[in-house]
Amino acid sequence: MALKSVTGGARYYDLINDMQNYLTKTENRDGALTKYAQTYVNTALNQYAGMNNKILTDDLGLEWFMYVGSNKETSREWCKEMAKKKYIHKSEFETVLYGDVNGHQCAIYESTGLPYGMFDDTTVDNLQVNCGGWNCGHKLIPVSNVAVPQKIRDNFEENATFAGQKIDETQRMTKTVKEYKNGGKIDIYQTVDKNVSDYQKVYDCCNYFAKQGEKTVITPRIHYKDPLYAIVYKSLIDTKYYRKCPDFTVGNKFYEYEGFDVNKNPNPIRTFKNMISRGLSQSNCIIIGDCGIGRSWAQRYIYDRAINGVDIQEVWILELTGDLTRLF
């Protein structure tokens, strides 16, 4: 505002008036100071309530929580997904903290590694206090087991027993669905869901590499407590991608494909950035759909991120022809 006024030749008195109107409350709107004050006060009060809930939780030894509070137009993706899930067991805190809510991966802010809006110091221990971050009106309220619907408890207990189950040999078998004379091929785990929206795109990516003589494997989406996870995603254990399920492998590298909804007439730049962010939360080797982004701009964007410390190994674009173009 100040720069615009000075370069526009505004008078000092007018600049003071404009700045005062911007900062202070008027009849028609809240000023910037009022908005920031409201944000800090609301956040502090919500954290205070969260701290009291945590003390109650620790005293009573409760393990189940309800994510309560009304969603607004400005509610963040993570809060909406948590409100939809509603009942959360304390053992799920580490999973939801990194944006994986009931199998839905929320967008991750690159500089924090957490869902957008969260405080950068949010951990499993203080998630109940911080919830969704700045100005978040939701709360994680501790509840007794009997308050949780039986079906939800049964599903949770069933998933929790995965680690003690014996793996069915047929479950972890793969079958070859495409083979080339140069040795390239596409294998697929029997448990892969071929009805998901991006399956064909993932197949197309694998087919591109297989034509080059590479051995590719399409991998399943499974819970990290499933003993099959330790077999399929063994190399991800003890890395930042542990509990993630990238889409496929080429040799010993995991790749993630990220697409977009073509029916929403997407803004190319915003769509590109979102795909990059989502993809890098799953793997440092990613392939994204062709959203019409300029290749030179896209390469500069990726190089800037890499120079600033973002872990990026490979970035490709899946062309409409089914071929892949490497950007990085």
Secondary structure, 3 states (H helix, E strand, C coil): CHHHHHHCCCCHHHHHHHHHHHHCCCCCCCCHHHHHHHHHHHHHHHHHHHHHHHHHHHHHCCCEEEEECCCCCCCCHHHHHHHHHCEEEHHHHHHHHCCEECCEECCEECCCCEECCCCCCCCCCCHHHHCCCCCCCCEEEEECHHHCCHHHHHHHHHHHCHHHCCCCHHHHCEEEEEECCCCCEEEEECCCCCCCCCHHHHHHHHHHHHHCCCEEEECCCCCCCCCCHHHHCHHHCCCCCCCCCCCEEECCEEEEEECCCHHHCCCHHHHHHHHHHHHHCCCCEEEEECCCCCHHHHHHHHHHHHHCCCCCCEEEEECCCCCEEECC
